[in-house]
């Protein structure tokens, strides 16, 4: 089993920064990639950024140049540094782990609110 716990959400003014953290525990050797998704009210959940076990990163076009995904050397914690935040970045941000054999795990989410 893999468990994911997010932290770091909150309220920030437009133009500000936040850093989200996601700590993975359990069978972390089964993790293929980790990422961040977000879901705004009335919208579908969407991929924000992802980092593979090999270190390859992938970003949604809407956050390129503003957000950076990274992880610690032990590969147990993934971070999302969010700069130049916009009101449209307001959403619940979910940590995701893509596991070997195709299953996925989700954290419970952390709310990010960007005021204009």
C-alpha positions as CSV (number, residue, x, y, z in Angstrom):
1,X,0.0,0.0,0.0
2,X,1.1,3.6,-0.7
3,X,-0.2,6.5,1.3
4,X,0.1,10.1,0.2
5,X,-0.2,13.2,2.4
6,X,-0.3,16.7,1.0
7,X,0.4,20.0,2.8
8,X,1.2,23.6,2.0
9,X,-2.1,24.9,0.6
10,X,-3.5,28.2,1.8
11,X,-4.7,31.7,0.8
12,X,-2.3,33.9,-1.2
13,X,-2.7,37.1,-3.2
14,X,-2.3,37.1,-7.0
15,X,1.4,37.2,-7.9
16,X,2.4,35.4,-4.7
17,X,4.0,32.0,-4.2
18,X,3.2,28.7,-2.4
19,X,5.0,25.4,-2.1
20,X,3.1,22.2,-1.8
21,X,4.5,19.0,-0.4
22,X,3.5,15.4,-0.8
23,X,4.9,12.7,1.4
24,X,4.7,9.2,0.2
25,X,4.9,6.2,2.6
26,X,4.4,2.5,2.4
27,X,5.4,0.5,-0.6
28,X,7.2,3.4,-2.3
29,X,9.3,1.1,-4.5
30,X,6.0,0.5,-6.4
31,X,5.8,4.2,-7.4
32,X,6.5,4.8,-11.1
33,X,5.8,8.5,-11.2
34,X,4.3,11.2,-8.9
35,X,2.4,14.3,-9.8
36,X,0.0,17.0,-8.9
37,X,-3.5,17.4,-10.2
38,X,-6.0,20.1,-9.4
39,X,-9.7,20.5,-9.5
40,X,-11.5,23.8,-9.5
41,X,-15.2,24.1,-8.6
42,X,-17.3,22.9,-11.5
43,X,-14.3,21.7,-13.5
44,X,-12.7,18.3,-14.2
45,X,-9.6,17.3,-12.4
46,X,-6.5,18.1,-14.5
47,X,-2.8,17.3,-14.5
48,X,-0.6,20.1,-13.3
49,X,2.8,18.5,-13.2
50,X,4.4,15.1,-13.1
51,X,7.8,13.7,-12.4
52,X,8.8,10.2,-13.3
53,X,11.1,7.8,-11.4
54,X,13.8,8.8,-13.9
55,X,13.4,12.5,-13.2
56,X,11.5,13.5,-16.4
57,X,9.0,16.3,-15.8
58,X,5.9,17.2,-17.5
59,X,3.7,20.4,-17.1
60,X,0.4,21.6,-18.1
61,X,0.7,24.5,-20.6
62,X,-1.1,26.8,-18.2
63,X,1.6,26.5,-15.5
64,X,4.8,26.2,-17.6
65,X,7.3,28.8,-16.4
66,X,5.5,29.4,-13.2
67,X,5.4,26.0,-11.4
68,X,8.2,23.6,-10.7
69,X,7.9,20.0,-9.6
70,X,10.8,18.4,-7.7
71,X,11.5,15.6,-5.3
72,X,13.9,14.7,-2.5
73,X,16.7,12.3,-3.1
74,X,14.9,9.5,-1.3
75,X,12.0,9.9,-3.7
76,X,9.6,10.0,-0.8
77,X,8.6,13.7,-1.0
78,X,7.4,15.6,-4.1
79,X,7.2,19.4,-4.1
80,X,5.3,21.8,-6.2
81,X,6.7,25.3,-6.2
82,X,4.1,27.7,-7.5
83,X,5.1,31.2,-8.4
84,X,3.3,34.1,-10.0
85,X,0.0,32.6,-8.9
86,X,-3.2,33.7,-10.6
87,X,-6.8,33.6,-9.4
88,X,-7.4,30.9,-12.0
89,X,-5.0,28.6,-10.1
90,X,-7.5,28.4,-7.3
91,X,-8.4,24.7,-6.8
92,X,-8.0,21.7,-4.6
93,X,-4.6,20.2,-5.4
94,X,-4.2,16.5,-5.2
95,X,-1.0,14.5,-5.1
96,X,-1.0,11.4,-7.3
97,X,1.2,8.3,-7.5
98,X,1.2,6.2,-10.6
99,X,2.2,2.7,-9.5
100,X,3.8,-0.2,-11.3
101,X,1.1,-2.4,-13.0
102,X,-1.1,0.6,-13.7
103,X,-2.9,1.5,-10.5
104,X,-2.9,4.9,-8.9
105,X,-3.1,6.4,-5.5
106,X,-4.4,9.8,-4.5
107,X,-4.0,12.1,-1.5
108,X,-6.9,13.8,0.1
109,X,-6.0,17.2,-1.4
110,X,-5.0,20.6,-0.2
111,X,-6.9,23.8,-1.1
112,X,-5.1,26.7,-2.8
113,X,-7.0,30.0,-3.0
114,X,-5.5,32.9,-5.0
115,X,-7.2,36.2,-4.4
116,X,-7.2,39.0,-7.0
